[in-house]
Amino acid sequence: MLDIKLIRESPDIVRDDLRKRKDEEKLQILEDIISDDANWRRRVIEVDELKAQRNKIAQEVGQLKKAGEDASSHIAQMQELKAKIESQDAETLALKEQISKKIMLIPNILHESVPVGEDDQKNVEIKTWGEIPEFDFELKSHADIAENLGLADFDRATRVAGAGFNYLKGDLALLDMALVNFAVNFMVNKGYTLIEPPYMMRREPYEGVTDLGDFQDVMYKIENEDLYLIATSEHPMAAMFMNEIIDEDSLPIKFVGFSPCFRKEIGGHGVDTKGLFRMHQFNKVEQFIFCKPEDSWKYHEELLHNTEEMFQALGLAYRVVNVCTGDIGNIAAKKYDIEVWFPRQNKYGEVTSCSNCTDYQARRLGIRCGKHGGKEKQIPHTLNNTAIATSRAMVAILENYQNADGTVTVPEVLRPLMGGKELLE
């Protein structure tokens, strides 16, 4: 969330940012926060004045009693003030909580380089890599390829668990694991610490990590428990230091997390949505960094470069886009998407999102950093980027590496992780 000092002292910065997003509703919430904050500060002063009066009368009571005089009227005034103070304190606390809830609804301040636009059609292409493959035979969908090779069973999975789930079999299950191991090994060799996080989180940390009011509709809630299945390992990694002070000498902290991910929403509508595109459950390797504020833009580029290297090693053509104001969401100050070429859709499709959340997540989570034993503290920045979401990567491999005879060539970098296997057949 944003610092109340920013809203209090420089509200036009926040107003201009919301106008870029064309978010009239949040603009009204911002004005409510400004009004409520002024009211809260006035009430705090009033309570302080009442407490000063009470303390003064208490001194007078002591003096009267010491002199053996009647202090009953003063005591009555003290009791009256005590009731007023308790009432004012309760109202002030309720107003403070109301302000905090509203601040949580205001999105992060966008970086100046974020393009203005209403939807993903206004995202700006920054670079492309690799050659788009050409085929001299009729392309098959990834789902048809997998089923024809006996490597997936989508129909039985639907009967067992419903749409959006699948059985991976044999070499396709090995490919899934190979992608996980490839990404984890790559990131560990880059100096990132491997994290296998809890697969469930309580509501409090989840509200710190993301805008749960919007996000909970796509999350699985455990019935009669204060627990949600995680949508990505980014979330439990971000919450790992909730309400803690990180020694700044330990920064940056670089994690690579692996987990299954669970989401009610299933994306990828369009051509060939059967199969691995529309998933309620999938495996993902995620990068995450806690760092000093002055270093976060450097690490934003590092996270992007890491994933680019992996997709280059896989030999998959991709492009990088700078995500526009209408597509970026509330948490990130800037976001890159990497989009891989999908032949059957005849277009690029998102496979990773690389976000610099600046101090927005850490402030929501109550995370600070500073010198061990020192008084001055600041809010660290948090950043995340997908390393590999295996479902989308498998779709890209099955379609880009398909052969006329129905087999699929295994990318060379994955073969040692699949017992030397060169073909899915």
Steps between C-alpha positions, in 0.01 A plus 500: 500500500600863467659702779237723664763777501501495119121536490508767770787710364489436122145395409535627142760229431243237590219679316705523180589131526135399536408717202757310294319183597162665424378377837225739609386274784845502663521877451190536718646261757815715504296813573324312781838403646623860489183620678505217755869554573445870569211405729715239677784746562252754640353239733849399620570861595165524680570182698847626592344824628245304708779289647697815586191639679457172689863501609476861618187427705664188642783719629245736653323208667829394656562851627148532646522166678841590635353823641206305645248679277199362311600365154166340404416750221846451347463122520163528324666704222770234469241225464315702237825556310589133530171402333556753222856381443394134482224586254732717288774236507259235374374727221857599406611136487199404285575788263867393479398145409259635239779710345736199494242285318446772240873552446531130420271563201721767343742348244875543491655809340597414143851550367523782248595255222170306523304563177149641530229278355168338579580131439768253390473622140687811616794309648823613335736249340858555620688220331465169321728197501524194275352407166135402466505142371353408163328165435439315173228280648166558669549598862338301780389651829702422809204305642469282188874437499500396866195275465620340176828411672314364804665757726191673643144412592284809512160331484554271800641794701183695424286212625707470817561869587314714246620726220840661545677192636696227321695181524854528365651163409839358421731728306274805535510467880878465467506815287307686770752391765793574267379859457473542877848357556646705216361827641589420862858397410541809284388734778694325777813532287422874481516517881128482580390295804248227424173530696224242513229706673175409675229425245241681713489845660285677758296803402711758689826437312309459175348846542853631543626333185226595256166672456296217645172681438555452127715186511298278733244430227766300315637322810397176666385549861525208743154449647470590871871589517686830486702365207528552125683282248783709357471640147879529467807445720562875472234554766640288787853617416390865523333431836797313642625804700159644590523745794878452522803726466757370249864582568589713197845337485322178395340672197443412225323178594447296185259206496390253238177330601338185366138404556183384335265794445123491543264747330127501437538718194629329187649716226604453142163520325523461125652236273576160656388573854465129575800362684768693683393857423200516731625371834375513859820327616849534355863500611708816505850609593503860623774757566468739794727774640501720812742791451591854602280763333786647299577163339158381386509622140831326448353174629187546289721476193691206651181299553395566141842400369494174698176386336613613157809283536286199584270539201798560276650173628168330417520644149154659515439827314358773725444869541512731805226759553475792740155457655271804477301678772175318423656154519748528785282446809529666841817355650780565249660835421623355171458164333655320205334202337690241300283359225603182316395421143217244481470367143142372520376835628729674254594759762707571805351399835598595856715249688657717774437831680790695651391759760670760715258558787729764660403543870130427443490132605750534784307789659176297488685211666666715769852415378781745571877494464792677665833463673504242778442695822452828313202730544439605139287259302366504144269286290678248274391451141364169371522363147380184331514326166394161378796282413290233328132409521525147370155471340553791261860394434383148411240637258772707331737202478237259368391741229832662401695172503237277336600284206300384197484141634329614821809479720647794691869586521618558856694828538865412536541670838230272652632168370745433787203548739296242307753216488641614167164475322499690170139443389156477654355209304 
